[in-house]
Amino acid sequence: MNRRICFSPLGWLPHETTCYDEYDPIDNSFIYRNADETDTLPYIGDFAIYNGGGYTIDLGPKQTLVESYFTKLQNYSWIDGQTRAVFFESNTFNANTRLFTHLKIVFEISEYGSIMMKAVAESLNLYPYVTSMDYIVLVCQFIFILVVIVRLVFCIIHIFKTRRTCIRNLSSWITSIDVFLGISAIVFYILRVDTTIKTIDDIIESRGMYSKFLLKYMR
């Protein structure tokens, strides 16, 4: 079907389902998605607070494809007088520093037509063990785990020996809390490593497409 039936150069029109292609990024870019679908946090801008919902398109890694998308979106008036903010988000990886960087460029459009631009870049090192100092930290972490396990064993033995007496002993409570905090630190670190592995796998599987690794890592 001719695409001119679906889109109008005069601006946005009611959605035409008879020529909608769910596999076409341009068609999908005209479908509103809420914050759960876009997996995006609210953004506090200079003119307003924007929720995570909106109209999105993944431009992809190829320059020719990006230029084609831009031309089509411009012809179909994807950005019009009702648009209040446009967000460009991109991920980069520096192989030398092993840093993943998330770049967000925001164009806010006021109701009077003025445009405010803001760029925010955030970097993360998802590979915890790269330099020699990192491996020294790894050894210290293993020593910490060993110490916590030994203290846990001694704490359990002490509880069985003293039984009810340990409840009235302040030092027993302090030791128990100390061991509990040590175990909690180990558990949370394991969860962090698991999240890191899943995030890296998601970036690899995206194959150049946009991945919200920063948001997933923060969660």
C-alpha positions in Angstrom: 0.0 0.0 0.0 1.2 3.5 -0.8 2.7 5.1 2.3 1.2 8.5 1.4 -2.1 7.1 2.6 -0.7 6.4 6.0 1.1 9.7 6.6 0.3 13.3 5.8 2.7 16.2 5.2 0.3 18.4 7.1 1.1 16.8 10.4 -0.2 14.0 12.7 -3.5 12.4 11.8 -5.6 9.6 13.5 -3.7 6.3 13.3 -4.5 4.3 10.2 -4.4 0.6 11.1 -5.0 -0.7 7.5 -1.4 0.1 6.4 0.4 -0.3 9.7 3.5 -2.5 9.6 4.6 -3.6 13.0 8.1 -4.4 11.7 8.7 -0.9 10.2 10.5 1.5 12.6 8.9 4.5 11.0 5.4 3.1 11.6 6.3 2.2 15.2 7.7 5.7 15.8 4.1 7.1 15.6 2.8 4.8 18.3 2.8 6.2 21.8 4.5 4.0 24.4 4.3 4.5 28.2 7.2 4.5 30.6 7.0 0.7 31.2 7.3 0.0 27.4 10.2 2.5 26.9 11.9 1.5 30.1 12.8 5.2 30.8 12.8 7.3 33.9 11.2 10.7 34.2 13.3 13.7 33.2 13.3 17.0 35.0 13.8 19.7 32.4 14.0 23.5 32.4 10.5 24.0 31.1 8.7 20.9 32.4 8.9 17.4 33.9 8.7 14.7 31.3 7.5 11.2 32.1 9.1 8.2 30.6 6.5 7.7 27.9 6.6 9.1 24.4 7.3 8.3 20.7 10.5 6.6 20.1 12.6 5.3 17.2 15.9 3.3 17.2 18.1 4.9 14.5 20.6 2.1 14.4 24.3 2.1 13.9 24.5 2.8 10.1 24.8 6.4 9.0 22.9 5.9 5.7 20.0 4.3 7.7 20.0 7.3 10.1 19.9 9.8 7.2 17.0 7.9 5.7 15.1 7.9 8.9 15.6 11.6 9.5 14.4 12.4 6.0 11.2 10.3 6.4 10.5 11.7 9.9 10.9 15.2 8.6 8.6 14.6 5.6 6.0 13.1 7.9 6.2 16.0 10.4 7.2 13.7 13.3 8.4 16.8 15.1 5.8 19.5 14.9 4.3 22.4 16.9 3.0 20.1 19.6 6.4 18.7 20.4 7.8 19.9 23.7 11.1 17.8 24.0 13.3 15.6 21.8 15.7 13.2 23.4 18.8 11.7 21.6 20.5 8.9 23.5 23.5 6.9 22.5 26.0 4.5 24.0 29.7 4.3 23.3 32.6 2.0 24.5 36.2 3.1 24.9 38.4 0.0 24.5 41.4 1.8 26.0 39.8 2.8 29.2 37.2 0.0 29.2 34.5 2.6 29.9 30.9 2.5 28.7 29.5 6.0 28.2 25.8 6.9 27.9 25.2 10.2 26.1 21.9 12.0 26.3 21.2 15.2 24.4 17.9 17.0 25.2 16.2 19.7 23.1 13.4 21.4 25.0 10.9 23.5 23.1 8.9 26.0 25.0 5.3 27.0 24.1 6.8 30.3 22.8 9.2 28.5 20.4 12.5 28.9 22.2 14.8 25.9 22.3 17.0 24.9 25.2 19.7 22.2 24.6 21.4 20.2 27.4 23.9 17.3 27.0 24.6 14.8 29.8 27.3 12.1 29.6 27.7 9.4 32.2 30.4 6.7 32.2 30.6 3.4 33.9 33.3 0.7 34.1 31.4 -2.5 33.9 34.6 -4.6 33.9 35.7 -4.6 37.6 39.0 -6.4 37.2 41.2 -4.8 34.5 44.4 -3.4 36.0 46.8 -5.0 38.5 45.4 -2.9 41.3 42.0 -4.4 40.5 43.3 -7.9 41.0 44.8 -6.8 44.4 41.3 -5.7 45.3 40.0 -9.1 44.2 42.4 -10.9 46.5 41.3 -8.6 49.4 37.7 -9.5 48.6 38.4 -13.2 48.8 40.2 -12.6 52.2 37.1 -10.7 53.4 34.8 -13.5 52.4 37.0 -16.0 54.2 37.1 -13.9 57.3 33.3 -13.5 57.3 32.8 -17.3 57.0 35.3 -18.0 59.8 33.6 -15.5 62.1 30.2 -16.9 61.2 31.3 -20.4 62.2 32.7 -19.1 65.5 29.6 -17.1 66.1 27.4 -20.2 65.6 29.6 -22.3 67.9 29.4 -19.5 70.6 25.6 -19.4 70.4 25.3 -23.2 70.9 27.7 -23.1 73.8 26.2 -20.2 75.7 22.6 -20.7 74.5 20.3 -18.3 76.3 23.2 -16.5 78.0 24.3 -14.9 74.7 21.0 -13.1 74.4 21.9 -11.0 77.5 25.5 -10.5 76.3 26.1 -7.2 74.5 29.3 -8.4 72.8 27.4 -11.3 71.3 24.9 -9.0 69.8 27.7 -6.8 68.4 29.4 -9.8 66.9 26.2 -11.1 65.4 25.4 -7.8 63.8 28.9 -7.5 62.5 28.7 -10.9 60.8 25.2 -10.1 59.4 26.5 -6.9 57.8 29.5 -8.8 56.3 27.2 -11.4 54.8 24.8 -8.7 53.5 27.8 -7.0 51.8 28.8 -10.3 50.1 25.3 -11.0 48.9 24.8 -7.5 47.5 28.1 -7.6 45.7 27.2 -11.0 44.1 23.9 -9.4 42.9 25.9 -6.5 41.5 28.2 -8.8 39.6 25.2 -10.8 38.3 23.6 -7.5 37.1 26.9 -6.5 35.5 27.1 -9.8 33.5 23.5 -9.4 32.3 24.1 -5.8 31.3 27.2 -6.7 29.3 25.4 -9.6 27.6 22.5 -7.2 26.7 25.0 -4.8 25.1 26.6 -7.6 23.1 23.3 -9.0 21.9 22.0 -5.5 20.9 24.6 -5.6 18.0 24.9 -1.9 17.6 21.3 -1.0 18.5 20.6 1.2 21.4 20.6 -0.5 24.9 19.5 1.1 28.1 22.5 -0.4 30.0 22.8 2.5 32.4 19.2 2.3 33.7 19.4 -1.5 34.0 22.7 -1.3 35.8 21.3 1.3 38.3 18.4 -1.0 39.0 
